Each structure stands twice: as C-alpha cells, then as structure tokens.
C-alpha cells in the first residue's frame, strides 16, 4: 500500500506537466500592448495574435498545425511595427488556476514570413515562406534554459531586423519544449498500476508551441531573407535539437533546429529557393542569436548601444 501511495503521489506530481500547456497571452510592440485571446474562451476581443483552439502542444514535425498552432484562426488586427521594433512575448498556462507557463527546458525561436499577395488578416499561413530572426536556448552557464525565465513569469523580447522591407508579416514565435513526462499510459498488472512514461528523448517526443502575430512593418528598409523554409518541412522528428538524447544533461551543448538566423539582402538580390532540408543550425545555444546593434535612449536621455543579444536578455 505504501508503494502504491508513493506511486500515486509521483504520478499526480507529473500530471501538471502533462496537462498544463499554454499560449501567448500578450505581445508588446515598442511598448504598445496587445492581448492574446485565451484558447479555451474563444475570440473575446480583436487582437493581432492568431487564436488557437487548444493550448495543447503540436506534436510531430510533419503536423500541419506547426505553422501557427492548433487550428490557428486568422486575427482581425494587423499591428503597426517598424524595422528594429522590439516585440515582447508573454506566455501563460492554458489552466487559469495555474497561470504561469509550466515548462523550463527547450529553445525559443522566432521566424517571420511576408504575407504575400494580401494583408496578413487574410493570409494563409500554410503558404508562408519563413525566415529565422532570433533564437535563444541555454544561458551562458550552459545549464539553465532561458525558457526557465518564462516559467518564472518573465517575458522574452525579440527585435525585428533593422533593415527589413516594409510590408505585412507574420511573426512566428515558437517554444519547443523537452519534457521529462511527455505522455502517460496506464496498464493494470496484478492489481498494480504501472505508468509508462514516454521521454522527450524519444523520437517524436518533443512538444511545439507556435504562435503567430500579424504585423505591418513601415519604414523604407530594403532587406529580404537570403533563404526561407516552410512549416511543416523545416524540421524532422529526428532533427538535431528536436531529438536530443542529451537534452537533460547539464552542460551538454545544444544545437538549434531549423536554418540559421537569416541574413537580409537588398531587395532584388538573388534569394535561395525554399530550403526544407530540416537540418539543425550550425550554431550552438549560448543564450541569444540575432543581428546587429541598436542605439537605445535610456531614462536619463543618454544614448547607449546594445547588441541584439543584450537587448533580448534585458527583458
């Protein structure tokens, strides 16, 4: 009986990590806040964040929901932004009784795609050609994930490229979660409940939480990506960074999935055809990766230059 009670406590403790999933609850663009609708409550107000119908993770790299989340619905608002704008994403649990984001292991990766031929409120995300603009993984200690800050209630700030061409874009902000208890199955053997815990170190065990925000970039930039990918297509279940047997080993080097952070080239320059090789990025995780520096005026009127890495970690 004591062993059964211990097992019951163990399983009960694991269940929140199985059932408490999440979504983007708000996005701030240069300080202007836009709330995201709760997937369990439907569309309660206009938002640039596309509404998903289920806070559960997207499973498997060939899932059509990998573009913008579970059955994501086009949003009514296209929010204003500019080259170099700072987008701050806040995540929460899908369970209001436990509002904090429930996970702490895995990368946070941001892509963009131009809404070609129409405005973003009418654009079909399955036709999107995505390019990576930002990625964060482990902190400089090589052990703690930046995602752990989200679990503690913090947000993540992502800068748009400084020279991006004007137009309507989807910003796809993704949390990839590597959970120790991805799912459970129960068998009854001689009156005992045996719980089989499927590890995220198994192929197909990783969880994806993509979210898409519709923005209209102004300015006079001319930059377009040097290469693009599609979702699904950019990842495979056995890609580096998706299937990672060492993900729970402290100090293990993590390789980001998908393409490297895109280089923007002047409009009219040759752009590579869509690359769906689904290979891991060549850059290991050491906190954040993005492009260039930007000057920010502080509260005292002083101008200071920060790299994209520093700005993403300041929030």
Buried (B, 14 or more C-beta within 10 A) or exposed (E): EEEEEEBEEEBEEBEEBBBBBBBBBBBBBBEEEBBBBBBEEEEEEEBBBBBBBBBBBBBBBEBEBBBBBBEBBBBEBBBBBBBBBBBBBBBBBBBEEBBBBBBBBBBBBBBBBBBEEEEBBEBEBEEBBBBBBBBBBBBEEBEBBBBBBBBEEBBBBBBBBBBBBBBBBBBBBBBBBBBBBBBEEEEEEEEEEEBEBBBBBEBBBBBBBBBBBBBBBEBEBBBBBBBBBBBBBBBBBEBBBBBBEEBEEEEBEBBBBBBBBBEBBEEEEEBEEEBBEBBBBEEBBBBBBBBEEBEBEEEEEEEEEBBBBBBBBEB
